[in-house]
Amino acid sequence: MRNKIFSLTLTLILLIAIAVIAIGTYSTLAQAAPVAQTTTSETPRTLSITGHGEVSLTPDIAYIYVGVHTEHEVAGTAVADNNEQAQTVIDALRAAGIKAEDISTSNFSLWYSQNYDFEGKPTDAKYVVDNSVFITVRNLDQLGDILGTAIDAGANSVNGISFDVSDKEAALADARAQAVADARTQATELAGLAEVELGEVQSISMYGGYPGPYYGGKGGGGGFATEVAASVPITPGQYVVTMDVSIVFTIK
């Protein structure tokens, strides 16, 4: 029995010794192992440039806001008068060649107006009705006649005229090409002046592309329209589509 206990004890001591030796060996190898060095590539040298392109367009479409303004002491009468007058304007526009889909009501409002004397006492009161009609004119040669027709038919306010271009895609593409070419021309020139070689494009971003009016001509107006000619002279001016690009080139 004693021999058996002695044998088990000796076996346990040997196992513990082996484990201690293994741990020590692993620790020594780990300390001796070379640490991998992380290498990073050199940041490339770059040249940033902004290019600009623009294309002038002649508007081929116009938007007109005309209104009918009526007042009366009775709300129902004020609305009825306004409806009749506005319908007369719409009928006249249809007869002049404006399609139904190009005529729409953009605003209708009714409110109570109370006047006061110099002492602050209420005097006459009335209901005020405004009806704004939005008109799309696709033939600018008829623009003055259309506006005159609306006023003659009963529109007593003109709230503005704006111009647009129906198809801008070709102009936008042209402006983009101009902007990129302008950026590359500038970059090539700067690289030559700095005595470096222009490399590949690293990044490119684009912004702009929204046409805006160029006031070479003048159109539009607002407020009440009274005693105007049947044909109103209006010039649409020019629209300019602008495009800008920012390009980053590598240099060597």
PyMOL commands that set and color helices and strands:
alter all, ss='L'
color gray80, all
select helices_A, chain A and resi 2-32+75-95+100-102+140-152+169-193
alter helices_A, ss='H'
color red, helices_A
select strands_A, chain A and resi 46-57+61-72+103-116+122-137+157-164+198-208+212-214+238-251
alter strands_A, ss='S'
color yellow, strands_A
deselect
rebuild
show_as cartoon
